[in-house]
Amino acid sequence: MTSLKKGLYVLPSMFTAGNLASGFISILLSINGNFDAAAWFIMLAILFDMTDGRVARLTKTMSKFGMEFDSLCDLVSFGVAPAVLMYQMVLNNMSNIGIAIALIFVIASAARLAKFNVKAMEPVDHSKPHSDTFSGLPTPASAGAIASFVLCFSLLDEEILTFKTIPVLMKKMPFFFDIMPIVMVLLAFLMVSTVPYGAFKHIKWTKPKSLQIFFLAIIFVALILTFPQNMFFIIFFGYILSGLIILIIRYYKLGRAFAKSRHNKKN
């Protein structure tokens, strides 16, 4: 593993700054009631976040500064921005309860990022097999789920989401507005949980098996370009469900192993 070097490396930090800028613009757009555009800027922040770490690893310019800068930017883009978006769009009708739900989401995002930083600073034990999973739902996935939810609103209503169109949408689809506070709390819980989620950081694209993934990625990109709102919703909520499925499978295997062990002891 490449050691974290001290100092500022401009190239990956530029992508990280793009992440922060996108999150800040999303917050301003949410305050001004342009919810559709605010959701798209959260998506743009996710794209920058996916790029900065990979650029740092490819150019071997990982640094402690970069790690801390990335986490602070992530808190703005994936903690504060989606919370402000949901508060302006849905939660402000719930008085203090709405404020509490938005605050819980921001605090859970901060705790998730802090936990990730602490784990990243731990010494690597090369005797143990490498785990390509995150412990808890990553903040970009949580923010992406909220943004994709908002984008699906605009797709179903076929209008740009603003303060003016929200009352009409609430009459047409009240279920979405009723379930969103529950979704926010669930996402907050998953971020601070130990539910395993795929990291996909160590895919070796030169191997034949990874080439299949590469071609699947091309298909995904084509689908995203053709049906962006639908695909973002499927990808993010599919990812959220994947962690729960992995957890269920793990418990099922542990249960079977325990039952087999008890059976062998009796015999």
C-alpha positions as CSV (number, residue, x, y, z in Angstrom):
1,M,0.0,0.0,0.0
2,T,1.3,3.5,-0.9
3,S,2.2,5.4,2.2
4,L,0.4,8.7,2.9
5,K,2.9,11.5,2.2
6,K,2.8,15.0,3.7
7,G,2.0,17.9,1.6
8,L,-0.4,19.2,-1.0
9,Y,-0.7,17.6,-4.4
10,V,-2.5,19.8,-6.8
11,L,-4.1,17.4,-9.3
12,P,-6.2,15.2,-7.0
13,S,-6.9,18.2,-4.8
14,M,-8.4,20.0,-7.8
15,F,-11.0,17.2,-8.2
16,T,-11.7,17.3,-4.4
17,A,-12.2,21.0,-4.7
18,G,-14.6,20.3,-7.5
19,N,-16.5,18.0,-5.2
20,L,-16.8,20.8,-2.6
21,A,-17.8,23.4,-5.2
22,S,-20.6,21.1,-6.5
23,G,-21.9,20.5,-2.9
24,F,-21.8,24.2,-2.1
25,I,-23.7,25.1,-5.3
26,S,-26.2,22.4,-4.6
27,I,-26.9,23.9,-1.1
28,L,-27.4,27.4,-2.7
29,L,-29.8,25.9,-5.3
30,S,-31.8,24.1,-2.6
31,I,-32.1,27.3,-0.6
32,N,-33.4,29.1,-3.8
33,G,-35.8,26.2,-4.4
34,N,-34.2,24.8,-7.5
35,F,-34.3,21.2,-6.3
36,D,-33.8,19.4,-9.6
37,A,-30.6,21.3,-10.3
38,A,-29.5,20.8,-6.7
39,A,-29.8,17.0,-7.1
40,W,-27.8,17.1,-10.3
41,F,-24.9,19.0,-8.5
42,I,-24.8,16.3,-5.8
43,M,-24.4,13.8,-8.7
44,L,-21.6,15.9,-10.0
45,A,-20.0,15.9,-6.6
46,I,-20.1,12.1,-6.5
47,L,-18.3,12.0,-9.9
48,F,-15.6,14.3,-8.6
49,D,-15.3,12.2,-5.4
50,M,-15.0,9.0,-7.5
51,T,-12.2,10.6,-9.5
52,D,-9.9,12.3,-6.9
53,G,-8.9,9.1,-5.0
54,R,-8.3,7.2,-8.2
55,V,-6.2,10.1,-9.6
56,A,-4.2,10.1,-6.3
57,R,-3.5,6.4,-6.5
58,L,-2.6,6.4,-10.2
59,T,-0.2,9.3,-9.8
60,K,1.0,8.1,-6.4
61,T,0.2,11.4,-4.8
62,M,-1.8,10.2,-1.8
63,S,-1.3,12.5,1.2
64,K,-2.6,13.1,4.7
65,F,-3.7,16.6,3.6
66,G,-5.7,15.0,0.7
67,M,-7.4,12.5,3.0
68,E,-8.5,15.2,5.4
69,F,-9.5,17.6,2.6
70,D,-11.5,14.9,1.0
71,S,-13.4,14.1,4.2
72,L,-14.3,17.8,4.9
73,C,-15.5,18.2,1.3
74,D,-17.5,15.0,1.5
75,L,-19.3,16.2,4.7
76,V,-20.4,19.3,2.8
77,S,-21.4,17.5,-0.4
78,F,-22.8,14.3,0.9
79,G,-23.9,15.3,4.4
80,V,-25.0,18.9,4.5
81,A,-26.1,19.3,0.8
82,P,-28.6,16.4,0.7
83,A,-29.9,17.3,4.2
84,V,-30.6,20.9,3.1
85,L,-32.2,19.6,-0.2
86,M,-34.5,17.3,1.7
87,Y,-35.3,19.9,4.4
88,Q,-36.2,22.5,1.8
89,M,-38.2,20.0,-0.2
90,V,-39.9,17.8,2.4
91,L,-38.9,18.2,6.0
92,N,-39.7,21.9,6.6
93,N,-43.4,20.9,6.7
94,M,-42.6,18.8,9.8
95,S,-41.4,21.6,12.1
96,N,-38.9,20.5,14.7
97,I,-39.1,16.9,13.7
98,G,-38.0,17.8,10.2
99,I,-35.0,19.7,11.6
100,A,-34.1,16.7,13.8
101,I,-34.2,14.3,10.9
102,A,-32.0,16.5,8.8
103,L,-29.6,17.0,11.7
104,I,-29.4,13.2,12.3
105,F,-28.5,12.7,8.7
106,V,-25.6,15.3,8.9
107,I,-24.3,13.9,12.2
108,A,-24.4,10.3,10.8
109,S,-22.5,11.5,7.7
110,A,-19.8,13.1,9.9
111,A,-19.5,10.0,12.1
112,R,-19.2,7.8,9.0
113,L,-16.4,9.9,7.6
114,A,-14.6,10.0,10.9
115,K,-14.8,6.3,11.2
116,F,-13.4,5.9,7.7
117,N,-10.5,8.2,8.5
118,V,-9.6,6.4,11.7
119,K,-9.6,3.0,9.8
120,A,-7.5,4.4,7.0
121,M,-4.8,5.5,9.5
122,E,-4.6,2.1,11.1
123,P,-1.4,0.0,10.2
124,V,-2.1,-2.5,7.5
125,D,-1.8,-6.2,8.5
126,H,-0.5,-7.9,5.4
127,S,-0.9,-11.3,7.0
128,K,-4.7,-10.9,6.8
129,P,-6.6,-11.2,3.4
130,H,-7.6,-7.8,2.0
131,S,-11.2,-6.9,2.4
132,D,-12.8,-5.1,-0.5
133,T,-15.7,-3.9,1.5
134,F,-16.7,-0.8,3.5
135,S,-18.1,-1.0,7.0
136,G,-21.3,0.9,6.8
137,L,-22.9,2.7,3.9
138,P,-20.5,5.2,2.2
139,T,-21.7,8.9,2.4
140,P,-21.6,9.3,-1.5
141,A,-24.0,6.4,-1.9
142,S,-26.3,7.8,0.8
143,A,-26.3,11.3,-0.9
144,G,-26.7,9.7,-4.3
145,A,-29.8,7.8,-3.2
146,I,-31.4,11.0,-2.0
147,A,-30.5,12.9,-5.2
148,S,-31.8,10.0,-7.4
149,F,-35.0,10.1,-5.4
150,V,-35.4,13.8,-6.2
151,L,-34.6,13.3,-9.9
152,C,-37.3,10.6,-10.1
153,F,-39.8,13.1,-8.7
154,S,-39.1,15.4,-11.6
155,L,-39.3,12.4,-14.0
156,L,-42.7,11.3,-12.8
157,D,-44.1,14.8,-12.7
158,E,-42.4,15.9,-15.9
159,E,-41.6,19.3,-14.5
160,I,-38.6,21.0,-13.0
161,L,-38.9,20.8,-9.2
162,T,-39.1,24.2,-7.5
163,F,-41.1,25.7,-4.6
164,K,-44.0,26.3,-7.0
165,T,-44.3,22.7,-8.3
166,I,-43.9,21.0,-4.9
167,P,-47.5,21.5,-3.7
168,V,-48.8,20.0,-7.0
169,L,-46.4,17.0,-6.7
170,M,-47.5,16.5,-3.1
171,K,-51.1,16.1,-4.2
172,K,-50.2,13.7,-7.0
173,M,-47.7,11.5,-5.1
174,P,-48.1,12.0,-1.3
175,F,-46.6,8.6,-0.7
176,F,-43.1,9.8,-1.8
177,F,-43.2,12.7,0.6
178,D,-44.5,10.5,3.5
179,I,-41.7,7.9,3.0
180,M,-38.8,10.3,2.5
181,P,-38.3,11.1,6.3
182,I,-38.2,7.4,7.0
183,V,-35.6,6.9,4.1
184,M,-33.5,9.7,5.6
185,V,-33.4,8.0,9.1
186,L,-32.7,4.6,7.5
187,L,-29.8,6.0,5.5
188,A,-28.4,7.6,8.6
189,F,-28.5,4.3,10.4
190,L,-26.9,2.4,7.6
191,M,-24.0,4.9,7.5
192,V,-23.1,4.3,11.1
193,S,-23.8,0.6,11.0
194,T,-21.4,-2.3,10.3
195,V,-23.3,-3.5,7.2
196,P,-20.8,-4.5,4.6
197,Y,-20.8,-2.6,1.2
198,G,-18.6,-3.3,-1.8
199,A,-15.7,-0.9,-2.2
200,F,-14.7,-1.8,-5.8
201,K,-11.3,-0.1,-5.3
202,H,-9.1,-3.0,-6.3
203,I,-10.5,-4.2,-9.6
204,K,-7.7,-5.2,-11.9
205,W,-8.9,-4.1,-15.3
206,T,-6.2,-6.1,-17.2
207,K,-7.5,-9.5,-16.1
208,P,-10.0,-11.3,-18.3
209,K,-12.6,-11.4,-15.5
210,S,-12.3,-7.7,-15.1
211,L,-12.8,-7.1,-18.8
212,Q,-16.3,-8.5,-18.5
213,I,-16.9,-6.0,-15.8
214,F,-15.5,-3.3,-18.1
215,F,-18.0,-4.2,-20.9
216,L,-20.8,-4.3,-18.3
217,A,-19.7,-0.8,-17.3
218,I,-20.0,0.4,-20.9
219,I,-23.5,-0.9,-21.0
220,F,-24.3,0.8,-17.7
221,V,-22.9,4.1,-19.0
222,A,-25.0,3.8,-22.2
223,L,-28.1,3.2,-20.1
224,I,-27.3,6.1,-17.8
225,L,-26.9,8.4,-20.8
226,T,-30.2,7.2,-22.2
227,F,-32.3,7.0,-19.0
228,P,-30.3,8.9,-16.4
229,Q,-32.9,9.4,-13.7
230,N,-34.1,5.8,-13.8
231,M,-30.6,4.3,-13.8
232,F,-29.3,6.5,-11.0
233,F,-32.3,5.4,-8.8
234,I,-31.7,1.7,-9.7
235,I,-27.9,1.9,-9.1
236,F,-28.0,3.7,-5.7
237,F,-30.9,1.8,-4.2
238,G,-29.6,-1.5,-5.6
239,Y,-26.3,-0.7,-3.9
240,I,-28.0,0.0,-0.6
241,L,-29.9,-3.3,-0.8
242,S,-26.7,-5.2,-1.8
243,G,-25.2,-4.6,1.7
244,L,-28.3,-5.9,3.4
245,I,-28.3,-9.0,1.2
246,I,-24.6,-9.6,1.9
247,L,-25.3,-9.3,5.7
248,I,-28.3,-11.7,5.5
249,I,-26.1,-14.3,3.6
250,R,-23.3,-14.0,6.1
251,Y,-25.7,-14.6,9.0
252,Y,-27.3,-17.5,7.1
253,K,-23.8,-19.1,6.6
254,L,-22.9,-18.5,10.3
255,G,-26.2,-20.1,11.3
256,R,-25.6,-23.1,9.2
257,A,-22.0,-23.5,10.4
258,F,-23.1,-23.2,14.0
259,A,-25.9,-25.8,13.5
260,K,-23.4,-28.1,11.8
261,S,-20.9,-27.7,14.7
262,R,-23.6,-28.6,17.2
263,H,-24.6,-31.6,15.2
264,N,-21.0,-32.9,15.0
265,K,-20.6,-32.4,18.8
266,K,-23.7,-34.5,19.5
267,N,-22.4,-37.3,17.2
